[in-house]
Amino acid sequence: MELGWLSPNGEFIKADYMSHMIIADKICEQYYPNVDSVWSDEYLMKQGWVHITMTTFIDHAYHILWNYDVYLTQAQKNYLKPIVELNWAWISDSCKPDLIEELDIDWLDYLK
């Protein structure tokens, strides 16, 4: 699974663990040039972007994060569902309930 930012229209922009803030700044400059935001990552998620990242100090798992007040678009679901199903074992347990609900994943398949 690649790390990065997933736009509401399903465009994926790669950003490794160490550069996600720099890439978030660049995305904001390109798509939201009139916004003055100190925390570009938070701003992107408020605009419906999804952040795919991996922690290296807590659980060494993938985390798929978005603003839960904003539903995933169909384009984001189409992008995420196959990679989430393929990488299910490596996704953080804290993210799984939201992914099951948003992506309509049959969680019983993962109990086997």
Residue, then its C-alpha position, 0 to 999 in steps of 0.5 A: m500500500e502506498l502512502g499519501w493523500l487521496s482527493p475527493n475525486g479519487e486522485f492519489i498523490k504519493a507522500d511517504y511518512m516523512s514528507h506528508m506535511i510538505i506534500a499537504d502544503k503543496i496540495c493546499e497551494q495548488y488546490y486551495p491557494n487563498v487559504d492560510s492554514v498552519w495545519s495543511d493536513e487538517y485542512l485537507m481532511k476537512q475538505g474531504w481528503v483521505h490520508i493514508t499513512m503508517t505509524t512507525f512508533i505505535d503499532h507499525a500499521y497502516h492508518i487510513l484517516w479522514n474527517y469523519d464528518v465528511y463521508l467518503t466519495q464513491a471515487q475514494k471508496n473505489y480506490l480504497k476498497p481493493i487495497v484495504e481488502l488486500n492489506w487488511a492484516w496490516i491495517s491498524d485495528s483502530c481504523k478497521p471499524d470505520l473502514i468496514e462501515e464506509l467501504d461496506i466490507d463484510w467483516l465476517d470474511y476476516l474472522k476466518 
